[in-house]
Amino acid sequence: MQSTIFLVILLIIGVIAKNQSLIVALAVLLVLKFTGIGDKVFPLIQQKGINWGVTIITIAVLVPIATGDIGFKQLQEAMKSSFAWIALLSGIFVALIASKGIILLQEDPHITAALVFGTILAVAFLNGVAVGPLIGAGIAYFAMKIVEYFTA
């Protein structure tokens, strides 16, 4: 019952904030929960959902290549820009951070709760995008390693 109340509160926050992604996600979870399907589907979503989400985001990012809007010519032109090099290095850095974030999310449930709640707040009230837990977990992972290094 507590989880249902929590989800409904988050749904209300999503509606107040007019965040369609949050509303859809919570509506799907509530439907799965109320229909009883959730008991069977939630473990699968929890285990594989992040990978599915990353795959969908990757597909979306690669669509301009598939449609021909971006090709080798555009890549070659972009590489002449210092901003493109900054973007390239940022992409590498974020991907490395996110890889550590996946590990942290899988291994440390109490950190996951804080990261997810932070993401929900940012999505609902600051027009954030729900990739926050992965990047947030990666940043948290590196911050924890730094703290461990200096306190050990």
DAGI-V977057 format. One record per residue. N is the residue number from 0. RES is the residue in one small letter. PSI is psi in radians with two decimals (* if undefined). D_FIRST is the distance of its C-alpha to the first C-alpha in whole Angstrom. Layout:
N_RES_PSI_D_FIRST + N_RES_PSI_D_FIRST
//
This chain:
0_m_-0.68_0 + 1_q_-0.70_4 + 2_s_-0.64_5 + 3_t_-0.77_5 + 4_i_-0.78_6 + 5_f_-0.82_9 + 6_l_-0.71_10 + 7_v_-0.71_11 + 8_i_-0.78_12 + 9_l_-0.64_14 + 10_l_-0.76_15 + 11_i_-0.75_17 + 12_i_-0.76_19 + 13_g_-0.72_20 + 14_v_-0.80_21 + 15_i_-0.73_23 + 16_a_-0.13_24 + 17_k_0.77_25 + 18_n_1.81_24 + 19_q_-0.73_25 + 20_s_-0.78_24 + 21_l_-0.73_20 + 22_i_-0.82_20 + 23_v_-0.80_21 + 24_a_-0.80_19 + 25_l_-0.66_15 + 26_a_-0.75_16 + 27_v_-0.82_17 + 28_l_-0.73_14 + 29_l_-0.71_12 + 30_v_-0.80_14 + 31_l_-0.70_14 + 32_k_-0.81_11 + 33_f_-0.49_11 + 34_t_-0.15_14 + 35_g_-0.12_13 + 36_i_-0.50_16 + 37_g_-0.65_14 + 38_d_-0.56_14 + 39_k_-0.58_18 + 40_v_-0.59_18 + 41_f_-0.77_16 + 42_p_-0.67_18 + 43_l_-0.79_21 + 44_i_-0.74_20 + 45_q_-0.66_19 + 46_q_-0.72_23 + 47_k_-0.20_25 + 48_g_-0.75_23 + 49_i_-0.76_25 + 50_n_-0.69_29 + 51_w_-0.80_28 + 52_g_-0.77_28 + 53_v_-0.69_31 + 54_t_-0.78_33 + 55_i_-0.75_32 + 56_i_-0.73_33 + 57_t_-0.74_36 + 58_i_-0.81_37 + 59_a_-0.70_36 + 60_v_-0.54_39 + 61_l_-0.15_41 + 62_v_-0.75_42 + 63_p_-0.50_45 + 64_i_-0.75_46 + 65_a_-0.60_46 + 66_t_-0.19_47 + 67_g_0.03_50 + 68_d_-0.51_49 + 69_i_2.26_49 + 70_g_-2.91_52 + 71_f_-0.61_54 + 72_k_-0.81_56 + 73_q_-0.67_53 + 74_l_-0.78_52 + 75_q_-0.75_56 + 76_e_-0.73_56 + 77_a_-0.62_53 + 78_m_-0.14_54 + 79_k_-0.20_57 + 80_s_2.41_55 + 81_s_-0.57_54 + 82_f_-0.60_50 + 83_a_-0.67_50 + 84_w_-0.65_50 + 85_i_-0.76_48 + 86_a_-0.72_45 + 87_l_-0.87_46 + 88_l_-0.64_46 + 89_s_-0.73_43 + 90_g_-0.76_41 + 91_i_-0.82_42 + 92_f_-0.81_41 + 93_v_-0.69_37 + 94_a_-0.69_37 + 95_l_-0.73_38 + 96_i_-0.82_36 + 97_a_-0.61_33 + 98_s_-0.64_34 + 99_k_-0.53_33 + 100_g_-0.67_30 + 101_i_-0.76_29 + 102_i_-0.83_30 + 103_l_-0.75_28 + 104_l_-0.62_25 + 105_q_-0.52_25 + 106_e_-0.31_26 + 107_d_1.51_24 + 108_p_-0.64_20 + 109_h_-0.51_20 + 110_i_-0.67_23 + 111_t_-0.75_21 + 112_a_-0.79_18 + 113_a_-0.74_21 + 114_l_-0.76_23 + 115_v_-0.75_20 + 116_f_-0.71_19 + 117_g_-0.71_22 + 118_t_-0.76_23 + 119_i_-0.77_20 + 120_l_-0.77_22 + 121_a_-0.69_25 + 122_v_-0.77_24 + 123_a_-0.71_23 + 124_f_-0.28_26 + 125_l_0.24_29 + 126_n_0.59_29 + 127_g_3.03_28 + 128_v_2.47_28 + 129_a_0.47_25 + 130_v_0.02_28 + 131_g_-0.74_27 + 132_p_-0.65_25 + 133_l_-0.88_28 + 134_i_-0.74_31 + 135_g_-0.74_29 + 136_a_-0.66_28 + 137_g_-0.76_32 + 138_i_-0.76_33 + 139_a_-0.72_31 + 140_y_-0.87_32 + 141_f_-0.68_36 + 142_a_-0.71_35 + 143_m_-0.68_34 + 144_k_-0.69_37 + 145_i_-0.79_39 + 146_v_-0.77_38 + 147_e_-0.71_38 + 148_y_-0.77_42 + 149_f_-0.29_43 + 150_t_-0.13_41 + 151_a_*_42
//
